[in-house]
Amino acid sequence: MPQICHYVRFVKLEHTLFSLPLIFAGALLGKGRLTLELAGWIILAAMGARIMAMGLNRMIDATIDAKNPRTKDRELPSGVMTLKEAGAIVLVAGCIYGFAAWKIAPICLWLSPIPVALFVVYPYLKRWTTLAHLGLGLAWSMTPLGGWLATSQSLQSIGEVAWLWFFSILWVAGFDIIYATMDERFDREQGLHSLPAWIGKHRALQMAAALHGLAFIALLVLWRGQLGNAAALLWLVAIGGIFIWQHAVASRNPIFAFFQLNGVLGFLVLGFVIVGRVGGVPNVPP
């Protein structure tokens, strides 16, 4: 039983809350019908992909985590789990992800290796480039694309989800910079290329704020083009408020800014899309 608890902590299943709202937001932007059965397969695919991504990240970064005082007590560096156990979890999660993708649509199975490749490449990026934060954003942005593909089941009209995809890249890159401020000194000492290690915490947070400003603009364009009713605009204002709150506290409380506020923001984006879809055709001036 204690070992199962270690497995649960290792996969960080609760982090799926970051991705599920955007997956379903993408699904609702597609032209197909979101049934309960399809929603179930989407959730299963999301859980499998999220566990696989976390497991791969922890396995690839195990030696770095062992040197970092903040992460040395994680399951692999502390020794409560072995790489073999972690690999087994990743393999099972990958099988669940692939099976769920197959059940959704053949095209989802054919394209399923793309996110996996990004999951593998991303952890290495901080060893080479300060663009690693955008790498995580690109990997994570597969979630709204995957949701959209699940209902559309074709790459035709992929522009429908383009602004949500762009938002996802910028949002995640921005909050990853906030998270990286906790390891500024360690990253600099180890020669890791996080933005805070390169330009310092203050300027890095300014860059994160700029990325989130662009992310908000992406949602504004989405509202203007596809979801433009007054009710959806209120949700957009709430999203802007969370962004402002996040950057007001990011310097002194990055954990709260990263976890709690981003969890809320994801569900606000889902609500924004739902309300915009219910409202029908945009009712803003041409």
C-alpha positions in Angstrom: 0.0 0.0 0.0 2.7 2.6 0.8 4.3 1.8 -2.6 1.0 2.6 -4.4 1.0 5.9 -2.6 4.4 6.6 -4.1 3.1 5.7 -7.5 0.2 8.1 -7.1 2.5 10.9 -6.0 4.9 10.1 -8.9 2.3 10.5 -11.7 0.7 13.7 -10.2 -2.7 12.7 -11.5 -4.1 15.9 -10.0 -2.2 17.9 -12.7 -4.7 16.6 -15.2 -6.8 19.5 -14.0 -4.5 21.8 -16.0 -5.2 19.9 -19.3 -8.8 18.6 -19.1 -10.5 22.0 -19.4 -8.5 23.0 -22.5 -9.1 19.5 -24.0 -12.8 20.0 -23.7 -12.6 23.6 -24.8 -10.9 22.4 -28.0 -13.5 19.6 -28.4 -16.3 22.2 -28.2 -14.7 24.2 -30.9 -14.9 21.3 -33.3 -17.9 20.6 -35.5 -18.6 17.1 -34.3 -20.9 16.1 -31.5 -19.4 15.6 -28.0 -21.2 12.6 -26.6 -20.8 11.1 -23.2 -19.0 8.1 -24.6 -16.6 10.3 -26.5 -16.0 12.4 -23.5 -15.1 9.3 -21.5 -12.5 8.2 -24.1 -11.1 11.8 -24.2 -10.7 11.8 -20.4 -9.0 8.4 -20.5 -6.6 9.5 -23.3 -5.9 12.7 -21.4 -5.0 10.8 -18.2 -2.8 8.3 -20.1 -1.0 11.1 -21.9 -0.6 13.2 -18.7 0.8 10.3 -16.7 3.2 9.4 -19.5 4.4 13.0 -19.9 5.0 13.3 -16.2 6.7 10.0 -15.9 9.0 10.6 -18.9 9.9 14.1 -17.4 10.8 12.6 -14.0 12.8 9.8 -15.5 14.8 12.0 -17.8 15.4 14.6 -15.1 16.1 12.1 -12.3 19.8 13.0 -12.0 19.1 16.7 -12.0 16.4 16.3 -9.4 18.8 14.5 -7.1 21.1 17.5 -7.0 18.3 20.1 -6.4 17.3 20.7 -2.8 13.8 21.4 -3.8 13.3 18.2 -5.7 15.7 15.7 -4.1 12.9 14.1 -2.2 10.9 13.1 -5.3 10.3 9.4 -5.8 13.2 8.6 -8.1 16.0 10.6 -6.6 15.0 9.6 -3.1 15.1 5.9 -4.0 11.5 5.0 -3.0 10.9 4.1 -6.7 13.2 2.6 -9.3 13.6 3.6 -12.9 12.1 0.2 -13.8 9.0 0.9 -11.9 8.7 4.3 -13.5 9.2 2.8 -16.9 6.4 0.3 -16.3 4.0 3.1 -15.3 4.9 5.1 -18.4 4.4 2.0 -20.6 1.0 1.3 -19.1 0.0 4.9 -19.4 1.1 4.9 -23.0 -1.0 1.8 -23.8 -4.0 3.5 -22.2 -3.4 6.6 -24.2 -3.0 4.7 -27.5 -6.1 2.5 -26.9 -8.2 5.5 -26.1 -7.0 7.4 -29.1 -7.9 4.4 -31.3 -11.3 4.3 -29.8 -11.9 7.9 -30.5 -10.9 7.8 -34.2 -8.2 6.3 -36.5 -6.8 9.7 -37.2 -6.2 10.3 -33.5 -4.2 7.0 -33.3 -2.2 7.9 -36.4 -1.2 11.3 -34.9 -0.8 10.1 -31.3 3.0 9.7 -31.6 3.4 13.5 -32.1 2.6 14.4 -28.5 4.8 11.5 -27.2 7.8 12.9 -29.2 7.2 16.3 -27.6 7.0 14.7 -24.2 10.5 13.1 -24.8 12.1 16.2 -26.3 10.9 18.8 -23.8 12.8 17.7 -20.7 16.1 18.0 -22.7 15.5 21.5 -23.9 16.6 23.3 -20.7 20.0 21.7 -21.2 20.4 23.5 -24.5 18.2 26.6 -24.8 16.2 29.2 -22.9 13.3 28.4 -25.4 12.6 25.4 -23.2 9.6 27.2 -21.7 8.1 27.5 -25.1 8.9 23.9 -25.7 6.7 23.0 -22.7 4.0 25.3 -24.1 4.2 23.5 -27.5 3.9 20.1 -25.9 1.0 21.1 -23.7 -0.8 22.8 -26.5 -1.5 19.4 -28.0 -4.3 19.2 -25.5 -6.8 21.6 -27.2 -5.7 20.3 -30.6 -6.4 16.7 -29.4 -9.8 17.7 -28.1 -10.6 19.5 -31.3 -9.5 16.5 -33.4 -11.5 14.1 -31.2 -14.8 15.8 -32.3 -13.8 17.0 -35.7 -12.0 13.7 -36.7 -10.4 15.4 -39.6 -7.6 18.0 -40.1 -9.9 20.1 -42.3 -10.9 23.5 -40.7 -8.1 23.2 -38.1 -8.1 27.0 -38.0 -11.1 26.7 -35.8 -8.8 25.9 -32.9 -5.8 27.9 -33.9 -6.3 30.8 -31.4 -7.0 28.4 -28.5 -3.8 26.5 -29.5 -1.8 29.7 -29.6 -3.2 30.8 -26.2 -2.2 27.4 -24.7 1.5 27.8 -25.9 1.8 31.3 -24.4 -0.1 30.5 -21.2 1.9 27.5 -20.4 5.3 29.1 -21.3 4.4 32.0 -19.1 3.5 30.0 -16.0 6.5 27.7 -16.6 8.7 30.7 -16.3 7.0 31.6 -13.0 7.6 28.1 -11.7 11.3 28.2 -12.8 11.9 31.3 -10.6 12.0 28.9 -7.7 15.2 27.2 -9.2 16.9 30.4 -10.5 20.1 29.9 -8.4 20.2 26.1 -8.9 19.7 26.3 -12.7 22.5 28.9 -13.0 24.9 26.8 -11.0 24.1 23.7 -13.0 24.3 25.5 -16.4 20.6 24.9 -17.1 19.1 27.4 -19.5 15.9 28.6 -17.8 14.9 32.2 -18.4 15.3 33.2 -14.7 18.8 31.8 -14.7 19.7 33.8 -17.8 18.1 37.2 -17.2 17.2 37.1 -13.5 13.9 36.6 -11.7 12.5 40.2 -12.1 13.0 40.3 -15.9 11.9 36.8 -16.3 8.6 37.6 -14.6 8.2 40.6 -16.9 8.6 38.2 -19.8 6.0 35.9 -18.3 3.6 38.8 -18.0 4.2 39.7 -21.6 3.5 36.2 -22.8 0.3 36.1 -20.7 -0.7 39.5 -22.2 -0.4 37.9 -25.7 -2.3 34.9 -24.5 -5.1 37.1 -23.4 -5.1 38.8 -26.8 -5.3 35.3 -28.4 -8.5 34.7 -26.4 -9.8 38.1 -27.4 -9.3 37.3 -31.0 -11.1 33.9 -30.5 -14.0 35.7 -28.8 -14.2 38.3 -31.6 -14.2 35.7 -34.4 -16.0 32.7 -32.9 -17.5 33.3 -29.5 -18.4 37.0 -29.5 -21.5 37.3 -27.3 -21.7 39.5 -24.2 -21.8 36.6 -21.7 -18.6 35.2 -23.1 -17.0 38.6 -22.7 -17.7 38.5 -19.0 -15.8 35.2 -18.7 -12.9 36.8 -20.7 -12.8 39.7 -18.2 -12.6 37.1 -15.4 -9.7 35.4 -17.1 -7.9 38.8 -17.4 -8.5 39.3 -13.7 -6.8 35.9 -12.9 -3.8 36.8 -15.0 -3.5 40.1 -13.2 -3.8 38.4 -9.8 -1.3 35.8 -10.8 1.4 38.3 -11.7 0.7 40.4 -8.6 1.6 37.5 -6.4 4.1 35.6 -8.6 7.2 37.1 -7.1 6.4 36.3 -3.5 4.2 33.2 -3.8 5.1 31.3 -7.1 3.4 28.1 -5.9 0.1 29.8 -5.4 0.4 31.6 -8.7 1.4 28.4 -10.5 -0.9 25.8 -9.1 -4.1 27.3 -7.6 -4.6 30.2 -10.0 -3.7 28.3 -13.1 -6.2 25.6 -12.1 -8.9 28.2 -11.8 -7.9 29.9 -15.1 -8.2 26.6 -17.1 -11.8 26.1 -16.0 -12.5 29.8 -16.8 -11.3 29.2 -20.3 -13.6 26.2 -20.6 -16.5 28.3 -19.3 -15.6 31.0 -21.8 -15.9 28.6 -24.7 -19.1 26.9 -23.4 -20.9 30.2 -22.9 -19.6 31.5 -26.3 -20.8 28.3 -28.0 -24.2 28.5 -26.3 -24.5 32.1 -27.4 -24.2 31.1 -31.0 -23.0 33.4 -33.8 -20.9 36.4 -32.7 -23.1 39.4 -32.1 -20.3 42.0 -32.4 -20.2 44.6 -35.2 -18.5 43.4 -38.4 
